[in-house]
Amino acid sequence: MRNAFVLEKQETKDADTLLVSTLILLVGIGLGILFSASYHRGLTVFKDPYYFVRRQALWVGIGGVVAAMAMKAPLEWIKRITPHILLVSLLLMAICLIPGVSPKLLGARRWIVLFGLSFQPSELAKLALVLYLAFILEKKQDRLDDPLNSILPPAVVILVLSALTYLQNDFSTAAFLFLLGFVCFYVAGVPLRYLLIFLCTIAPIGIYLLFTKEHRIQRLLTFLNPGLDPTGAGFQVLAARNALLRGGFWGIGIGQGTRKLGGLPEAHSDFIAAVIGEELGWIGILLILGLFITFAARGYAIAYAMSSPYQRYLAFGLTSSILIQALTNLSVVSGIVPATGIPLPFISSGGSSLLISLIMCGLLLNLSRKAPSERGGL
């Protein structure tokens, strides 16, 4: 019997059905959960219980249109504009650092406001990095044993993007970009000795920077022991944990959660998985995790089926970007890793994250339509 995660032998003319179905479920469930998680905040802050879900639906519409365009766009054209996308990403991130241009929210300058809608350039950087690495690593695939000419240029790009993100007071996304770049290097076949040199060079700097801000130290300490500061830095961690404990395995029912009523900061964004856990229980968390695993399994199957190195690297990078973010967010809420600020793709409130995630899916669906042959299961 044919494996569900195996691509057909003939070139597929339609987008991957399982991938599309999984994406629709994630976006649809996300809108429903977001309404439940945000209606109280929307009503009390903006006098509109639909404020957040309406804005999210707007971004779903915008992202859906752009994703459809990405799905139909010729890959050669995407390769040609990749340097321009990277340049725009770098410029926008640099603009965020200019006082008076980017609004300062929650102590950081990470957003650019256009026509009443805020956009976070670091989200574009995730897409730009994947596109650039697929592009440049294919060009240099025959020279990977020459680190100065093949590995150093993309490594510099990774570090510049990470540095600009760090300067926006966003250590978590900076670390994510570095990790994503490291994974792409590994998949492209960069020799392990060079990867270890790269890691050992950058890791001490990252550890040093981690401890240069008091709030990051507090976040780490409260992860180890939330009771150290139960009303301060540990409050969010304890609130998420209590939400999961209250929900149990089956949950208390959609819309019935109480932690979102002020007892769980960022219930509509970074900690929306805690709302899922309280209202839908661990079965809800496992459902969301299962959808992301299905998404990733399909994405990696597409990557494995590609005959072109560029297409293979691109599919792997796009899939890894979404999967790493999902696993990180769910791990934070489950208490496995410290709080990071990484959103849950398709579900957390945030137009920038949703838009870029949908574009990534559009590109992945584009690749799924070009699978040349069956190359085995996962």
C-alpha positions, 0 to 999 in steps of 0.5 A: 500500500502506498505510503501517505507521505510518498510522492507520486511518480508522475509530475504533480499538476495540483498542489499537495492535497495533504499539505493543503488540508493540514494548512487549512486545519491549522489556520481554521483552528487558529482563528477559532482558538484566537477568538476564544483567547482574545475576545476578553482583551479585545473587549476591555482594551479596544471595546471590540471582542472581535478586534484580534480575530478580525485583524488576523482574518485580514492577514489570512486574506492577504497572506492567502493571496500572496501564498497563491502567487508564490505557489504559481511563481516560476522558481527561476524568477524567485531565484533571481529576486532572492538577493533583492528580498535579502537586501530589503530584509536587511534594510527594513531591519536596520530601519527598525533601529532608527529612533522615531521611525520604528515605534517602541513597544514593550521596550523594543523597536521591532515593527514598522507601521504602514497604513495602520498595519504593523509589520515585523521585519525579523519575520521577513528575515526568516524567509529571506534567509531560507531563500538566500541559503538555498540559492547560494548553497546550490551555487557553491555545492561543489566547493563546500570543502573551501570554507573561505570561498563557499561557507564564509559568505553565507555565514556572514549573512546569517550573523548579520541578520542575527545581529540586527535582530539581537539589536532589536532586543529580540534574542530569541529570534536571533538565536532562531535565525542562527539555528535555522542557518546551521540546519540549512548548512548541515542539510547542504552537506557542509563538512561537520568539522566546519560546522563545529568550528562555526558553532564553537566560535559563535556559541560563547558569544551567544552565551555571553549576550544571553547574560547581558540583560537582566530580564533574560537572566530572570527568564532563565532563573524562573524557568528553572524555578518559577517560584523564585519570583511568582508575581514577576518574571515567573508569573507567566510561566506559572500561569501557563502551567496552571492553565495546563493543569486545569485543563487536564487531558480533555480540557474544560471546554472551548471558551470556558477558560479563565486564565485568559481573563487577565491571569495569563499575559500574552494569552492571544500570542506567545502563550496561546497554546496554554489557552488550548491546553486549558480549554481543549486539554492535552488532547488539544495540544496533541492535535496541534502537534500532530498537525505540525508533524503531518505538515513537516512529514509532508514538507520533508517528503517533498524535499526528499523528492526534489532532484534539484539541490536548490529545490531540495534545500528550499523545501527543507529550509521552509519546512524546518522554519515552521517546524522549529517555531512550532516545537519551540512555542509548544515546548515553552508552554509545556515547561520544557524550555524557557520563554522565548517569544517565538510565536506558534505559526498560523495560530498566535496573533500576529500578522507578520508571522502569519503572512510569512508563514503562508508565503512559505507554505505557498512556496512549499506547495509550488515545489510539491507541484514539481516533484519529478519522481518518487524517491521513497518514504520518510 
